[in-house]
Amino acid sequence: MQSCTFAAADLALPKTFSGGMSLAVAPTTNHTLMKVELRVKEWGAHAFTHFRPGLQAARGYQASTPRGDLATDYIACGARVERASGKQVRDEIVAVINIDDKALTGHPALEVFAAGGLVTKIDLGEVPPFATRHYLLSELASGRIGPHDLTLRLVDERTTLLMSVVHLDYVRRDLSLDHGSDRFSTFNDFGCAASA
């Protein structure tokens, strides 16, 4: 039950650095890196969130029988891509982090859902072992999705990946973070059987 501060601004990283950072913890926990803050100085905006699961917890989630053959089945909600008068109004930065301890290269797909069901499925290419990739949803799905409230589902058959989403609002000049969740993350703690 201890905590620490990890100030990325104090690290000797190049100004153009963009990537993911992990913090190893012991004993078993369902969080890899507990808290992350993102600032957009030009907007005077910042957002704060936490990430999960840790790899040991993820292995437990992967053992759920209804999951099938997916190593990664990650969900984030509240996404939106929207343009008005030729300008971007809302967009999403999608971060995919490969945490698999078997040094596997990920080959994830991003499924985009609206109220009516699946809108499109996007191949994200390779995510190397212990690497992070960032994608702008408007570029990934150009012309394929309309201005709807969206749910994003990241799937990969072999590799354990995490997904986080940065919601961008260009009109309000604001942002928020969504660390996403494994679809089966509550199965170990909360059953789905009806009870009296």
C-alpha positions as CSV (number, residue, x, y, z in Angstrom):
1,M,0.0,0.0,0.0
2,Q,2.8,2.4,-0.9
3,S,3.0,4.9,-3.7
4,C,5.6,6.8,-5.6
5,T,5.8,9.7,-8.0
6,F,7.2,9.3,-11.5
7,A,7.7,12.8,-13.1
8,A,8.3,12.2,-16.8
9,A,9.2,15.9,-17.2
10,D,12.3,15.4,-15.0
11,L,13.6,12.6,-17.4
12,A,16.3,13.3,-20.0
13,L,14.0,12.5,-22.9
14,P,14.1,14.3,-26.3
15,K,11.4,16.9,-26.7
16,T,9.9,14.8,-29.5
17,F,9.5,11.7,-27.3
18,S,6.1,10.0,-27.5
19,G,5.6,6.6,-25.9
20,G,4.5,4.5,-23.0
21,M,6.1,3.9,-19.7
22,S,5.5,1.1,-17.3
23,L,6.3,0.6,-13.6
24,A,6.9,-2.9,-12.3
25,V,5.2,-3.6,-8.9
26,A,5.1,-6.5,-6.4
27,P,3.2,-8.3,-5.0
28,T,0.4,-9.2,-7.4
29,T,-1.7,-6.2,-8.4
30,N,-4.2,-5.5,-11.1
31,H,-2.5,-2.2,-12.0
32,T,0.7,-1.7,-13.9
33,L,1.1,2.0,-13.8
34,M,-1.3,3.6,-11.3
35,K,-1.7,7.2,-12.4
36,V,-1.0,9.2,-15.5
37,E,-1.5,12.9,-16.2
38,L,-1.5,14.5,-19.6
39,R,-1.3,18.3,-20.2
40,V,-1.9,20.3,-23.3
41,K,-0.2,23.6,-22.5
42,E,-1.6,25.5,-25.5
43,W,-5.2,24.7,-24.3
44,G,-4.5,25.1,-20.6
45,A,-6.0,21.6,-20.2
46,H,-5.0,18.5,-18.4
47,A,-6.4,15.0,-17.7
48,F,-5.7,12.3,-15.2
49,T,-6.3,8.6,-15.2
50,H,-5.0,5.2,-14.1
51,F,-4.1,2.1,-16.2
52,R,-4.8,-1.5,-15.8
53,P,-4.4,-4.5,-15.8
54,G,-1.1,-5.7,-14.7
55,L,0.1,-8.8,-16.6
56,Q,-0.7,-11.3,-13.8
57,A,-4.2,-10.0,-13.6
58,A,-4.5,-10.1,-17.4
59,R,-3.5,-13.7,-17.5
60,G,-6.4,-14.4,-15.1
61,Y,-8.8,-12.5,-17.4
62,Q,-7.6,-14.5,-20.4
63,A,-8.6,-17.8,-18.7
64,S,-12.3,-17.0,-18.9
65,T,-13.9,-19.7,-21.1
66,P,-16.4,-17.3,-22.9
67,R,-13.5,-15.2,-24.1
68,G,-12.6,-17.8,-26.8
69,D,-9.2,-17.6,-28.3
70,L,-8.5,-13.8,-27.8
71,A,-5.5,-12.8,-25.7
72,T,-6.7,-9.2,-25.9
73,D,-10.3,-8.1,-25.7
74,Y,-10.2,-4.5,-24.5
75,I,-13.0,-1.9,-24.5
76,A,-13.1,1.9,-24.3
77,C,-16.4,3.9,-24.6
78,G,-17.4,7.5,-25.3
79,A,-15.2,8.0,-28.4
80,R,-16.3,10.4,-31.2
81,V,-14.9,11.6,-34.5
82,E,-16.6,14.7,-35.9
83,R,-16.0,17.5,-38.3
84,A,-18.0,20.7,-38.9
85,S,-17.4,23.4,-41.5
86,G,-14.2,21.6,-42.6
87,K,-12.6,21.6,-39.2
88,Q,-12.1,18.8,-36.7
89,V,-14.5,19.1,-33.7
90,R,-13.9,15.8,-31.9
91,D,-11.2,13.2,-32.3
92,E,-9.5,10.3,-30.4
93,I,-5.9,9.4,-29.9
94,V,-5.7,5.6,-29.4
95,A,-2.7,4.2,-27.6
96,V,-1.9,0.5,-27.8
97,I,0.7,-0.9,-25.4
98,N,2.2,-4.3,-25.8
99,I,2.8,-5.7,-22.2
100,D,3.1,-9.4,-23.2
101,D,6.0,-11.1,-21.3
102,K,6.6,-13.6,-24.1
103,A,8.0,-10.9,-26.4
104,L,5.3,-11.4,-29.0
105,T,4.6,-8.9,-31.7
106,G,1.0,-7.8,-31.6
107,H,-1.2,-7.7,-34.7
108,P,-4.3,-6.1,-33.2
109,A,-7.6,-5.0,-34.9
110,L,-9.7,-2.1,-33.7
111,E,-13.4,-2.7,-33.9
112,V,-15.6,0.5,-34.0
113,F,-19.2,0.2,-32.8
114,A,-22.1,2.7,-32.8
115,A,-25.6,2.3,-31.5
116,G,-26.5,0.1,-34.5
117,G,-23.6,-2.3,-34.1
118,L,-20.2,-2.8,-35.8
119,V,-19.3,0.2,-38.0
120,T,-15.8,-0.9,-39.2
121,K,-12.9,-3.1,-38.3
122,I,-9.4,-1.6,-38.7
123,D,-6.1,-3.5,-38.9
124,L,-3.6,-1.6,-36.8
125,G,-0.5,-3.3,-38.1
126,E,2.3,-4.5,-35.9
127,V,2.9,-3.5,-32.3
128,P,6.4,-4.7,-31.3
129,P,7.2,-6.4,-28.0
130,F,7.2,-3.9,-25.1
131,A,6.3,-1.0,-27.4
132,T,3.6,1.6,-27.7
133,R,1.8,2.8,-30.8
134,H,-0.4,5.8,-31.1
135,Y,-3.1,6.3,-33.7
136,L,-5.4,9.2,-34.6
137,L,-8.9,7.7,-35.0
138,S,-9.9,10.2,-37.7
139,E,-6.9,9.1,-39.8
140,L,-7.6,5.4,-39.3
141,A,-11.3,5.6,-40.1
142,S,-11.4,8.5,-42.6
143,G,-14.8,8.5,-44.2
144,R,-15.9,5.2,-42.6
145,I,-17.6,6.6,-39.5
146,G,-20.0,9.4,-38.9
147,P,-20.5,11.7,-35.8
148,H,-21.8,9.0,-33.5
149,D,-21.0,8.1,-29.9
150,L,-18.6,5.1,-30.4
151,T,-17.3,2.2,-28.5
152,L,-13.8,0.9,-29.4
153,R,-12.8,-2.7,-29.0
154,L,-9.2,-3.8,-29.4
155,V,-8.7,-7.5,-30.2
156,D,-5.6,-9.7,-30.7
157,E,-5.5,-13.5,-30.7
158,R,-2.0,-14.0,-29.4
159,T,-0.6,-10.9,-27.6
160,T,-1.6,-9.2,-24.4
161,L,-2.2,-5.5,-25.1
162,L,-3.6,-2.6,-23.3
163,M,-5.6,0.3,-24.9
164,S,-6.0,3.8,-23.6
165,V,-7.9,6.6,-25.4
166,V,-7.4,10.4,-25.3
167,H,-10.7,12.2,-26.1
168,L,-10.0,15.5,-27.8
169,D,-12.6,18.3,-28.0
170,Y,-11.3,21.0,-30.3
171,V,-14.2,23.4,-29.7
172,R,-13.9,23.4,-25.9
173,R,-10.1,22.9,-26.2
174,D,-10.3,20.2,-23.6
175,L,-9.4,16.5,-23.2
176,S,-10.1,13.5,-21.1
177,L,-8.4,10.1,-20.7
178,D,-10.0,6.6,-20.8
179,H,-7.8,3.7,-19.7
180,G,-10.2,1.2,-21.2
181,S,-11.0,-2.2,-19.6
182,D,-10.6,-5.8,-20.4
183,R,-14.1,-7.1,-21.2
184,F,-13.7,-10.0,-18.8
185,S,-12.0,-8.0,-16.0
186,T,-14.9,-8.4,-13.6
187,F,-15.7,-12.1,-14.3
188,N,-13.3,-13.3,-11.5
189,D,-14.9,-11.1,-8.9
190,F,-18.6,-10.8,-10.0
191,G,-20.5,-13.7,-11.4
192,C,-23.2,-13.2,-14.0
193,A,-25.6,-15.8,-12.6
194,A,-29.0,-14.5,-11.5
195,S,-29.4,-14.8,-7.7
196,A,-32.5,-14.7,-5.5
